[in-house]
Amino acid sequence: MRILRGIVLGTLVLPLFAAKSEISGESELRSRLHSVFQRIEAQYRAMEAKVDRQPSGRNVPLDVRGGTNHFSTVKAWTSGFYPGALWLVYEYTRSGFWKDAAVRRTAPYECIRHFSADHDIGFMLYCSAGNGYRLGVNRDVYRPWLMDAAKALSTRFRPDIGLIQSWDARELAGAKMQRPVIIDNMMNLELLMFAAEHGDADAGRIARCHADTTDRRHFRADGSAYHIVDYRRDSADIFAYFAGQGASADGAWSRGQAWALYGFTMMFRLTRDERYLRRAVSCADWWLRQSMPEDMVPYWDFSVSGRPGEPRDSSAAAIAASALLELHKYVDESQGCRYRSRAVATLLSLTSDSYFAKEGTNGNFLLMHSTGFKPNNGQVDVPIVYADYYFLEALVRFHRL
Ligand code: GLY
C-alpha cells in the first residue's frame, strides 16, 4: 500500500516539480551535449597523439602560447588537470579508451606523493589520482598516494595562524612575502578531507581550521575574496595583501573569486557545516551581483570589467559554473534556480563557437580565451588546461542532474 501510494504520489508530483524546475536554456544545453562530447573526444584524441610525441618527463599539456603547445612536468601546479580531464571524459563516455588513457597518464604521479614544496599538491594529485579513485578505478594504488600527499600538505599547516602556508617566504613583483596564503588553497582541502575520511583525523582538523580562518580573515566586507593574504613570520598578524595574478591587492581577481566559491561549496558538501554554506552562498551572490558581459565570461579581474582590450578568463567562468551547479542543490528552490540558471547560461556560452574550439584548432584544447597571469603577461587570452578541466566537470555535473 505504501509502495502504491509512493508510485501514485511520484507520478503526480514529480512531473509537476520537474516542470517547475526546468530552467531556461537547459533543454538547449542538454541537446548539445552529445555533439559537444563528440568534439571533445576528437580534440583529446589528437591531444593524446601530441602527448605521445613529447619526451616522457615533460609531456603534460599546459597551454598554447605563440601558437605552440606547451607541456609541463608532473611537478607543475597544473599537472593534475590533464589526467583529470581524461577521467572526466571517461566518466561521461564510459569508454575503455578514455579509461586506459586516464590510467596511463595518471601512473607517473606516484613520484609526487610526498610533494610538500607548496600547497598545490591537492590540485596535482586529487584531480588526477583522486578522480580515478572517485570513479572506482585502481583504488588500492591511488589511496596510499593520496594519503601520503595529504600528509605532505599537512606539513605546511601553521597552527599559530590556523592556515596552510601556500609557499615559503618568497618575492612577488619585487616585494618580499613572509607567510603567504592564497585563496586557491581552499581547493586543496578536498585532498585533506579525503584523507580524513580514510582515517587521517589530523588532515580533517587542518582542512576545517584552514577553511574557518579563511572564512574569517580572507574576505572583504562586500563578500569578495582577497587573493593573497601574507602573515607575519613571528605573529598571527597580517603583514600585507598582495595582488598576485589580480589587478591590485584591493581588486577582485576573477579566478580567485571562483576558487573561493568552489572551495566553500566543496567544504560544505564534505562537512555539512552551515558556516561553509553561508560563505559559499555569499561568494555566489557576490558573483551574480557583478556586472558581467552578456556571455557570462568575466574579464580576468572584475576591476577592469568592460575596459576595452582587456582579456576575459573562460577558466573562471568554467570553475564558477561547476561550483554553482553543485551549490544549487544545497539551497532553497528559488535561490537554487538562480544559481542553476546562471551555470546553464555560462555553459551555453562556453559551448558556443565563441569559446569552444573547433576540431583541429586551439592546440587541441577545448576552451579558448583563458587568462592565467595578466600582470606578468603570462598566458593572456589563450587555452589553458584547467579551463578544460572545470568545463568538463561542469558538463558532467550538468549531465548528471
Ligand atoms: N592557482 C593558481 C591560479 O589559479 O592561477
Residues whose N, C-alpha, C, O or C-beta is under 5 A from the ligand:
A	BS01	LIG	D184 R255 G372
